[in-house]
Every structure is written in C-alpha cells, then in structure tokens.
Amino acid sequence: MRNTKKYSVKRDELQKITLSENQVKFFKTIRNNTITFAQGPAGSSKTFTACYSALWLLAEKKIKQIILVKPIQEAGGERLGFLPGDMAEKVDPYMESYFSNFAKIIGKSAVEFMLNTEDIIIKPLAYMRGAGYDNALIIIDEAQNMDYKALMMAITRIGYDSKIVVTGDISQYDIRKNNVALPKFIELMADIPNVSSFKFEKTDIVRNPILIEITDRYEKWKLEKNL
C-alpha cells in the first residue's frame, strides 16, 4: 500500500550542498522560467542540478511533485531484451542516473520514501501521451534521444503552475543523427517568454578530470569525420 505521509524536504538540508558558479546559474534559470533547456557534455552536472532544483522547489512549496522522464533508448544500439517485473522494475535501470543524483543530495532512504509517496514519479516517455501535470517539475533527461514529435509531446504535458527542464548531450545520441531534435528545437522555441536555455561546457565536468580531455578529443574527431 502506498504511504500517504509526505517527505518534508528542508532548505537547510539543501543548503549544505555546494554548487559551482554555473550550477547556481542553471538553478536560477530553472527557478525563473517555465521551460528550461540544458545542453552539455556527460558529467557536467545537468541532471544533478535539475534534481537539486526540483527538491528546492518542493522545499519552497512551489511544486507538489517531481516527474522523471527519459526516453527508453539502449546505448549504442545495445539490446538488453525482456526485463522481468512490473513497470517500475522494468524502467528502474534506465532511471538510475536520477536515483543516484537525488541520493547524493538527500540520501537513498529519502529517495525511496519519496518514490513510495509519489512525491517523485517515474514516467516512461511512451506513457506520457494524454497526460497533464499540474504543480510539478518535469525533468526530461537524455533528450538527445528524442525526435521533434517526442519532444513536442513531452513538453506539452505541462499543466498549471508547473515547470519543465529538458537536458541532453548531443554528442551521445543513440538514434539517427538526423532525428536528433534538441538543438534545432531550442532554436525554434527561442524568444518565447519564460522559455530559456543553458549550456554547460567541458570545464563544468565534475567527474574524473580525464573526461575533459576525452570529451575534447572525441568532439574534434567527430568534427573531422562530419559525424
């Protein structure tokens, strides 16, 4: 049975997390806009800062729920086959990046509690059509694996007093290059009030420092090969 007692996110708890200068800028962009797009290389804290922002908005009672969305696209064309269990168990492996980032901020047990109380909801992209979410922050991660129709469908799920954050790394797509919609979609939505975009750079990578050199070399190779 679902627990109806809500987890109370405390601002004091969130203030213990130290954000970089660009993370603070991204956080403020999310707070000040209805729809925020973010691009950047792997490890540049796009998802972490989006998760942090969601918890802060909960603490401020600006929203009532966090909706986590990600296209179920296996990396590099890998096929994992049938996954046993109910819907949550099937999509959990794809949502691990969300869970680990929330756990860094408030701890694993709190995340599990919020999933049980539906303060945090997992929503596979394929199950969003026809839905609408009020008083929520919707985070759409790995958006480089979405085409124009999928992006439009997901963004139009926004309801009253809600926000959407769309993140992606266009260098790591697992769909056809011509179908990667995120950069052009951002251009298409430019100049709409309360829609903003943010870009993290290689210097924002907070994982192993070697990733900066690897990312730089990979991007140069792709440019030379016109990939």
Secondary structure by P-SEA (a helix, b strand, c coil): ccccbbbbbbaaaaaaccccaaaaaaaaaaaaccbbbbbbccccaaaaaaaaaaaaaaaaccccbbbbbbccccccccccccccccccccccccaaaaaaaaaacccaaaaaaaaaaccbbbbccccccccccccbbbbbcccccccaaaaaaaaacccccbbbbbbbcccccccccccccaaaaaaaaccccccbbbbbcccccccccaaaaaaaaaaaaaaaacc
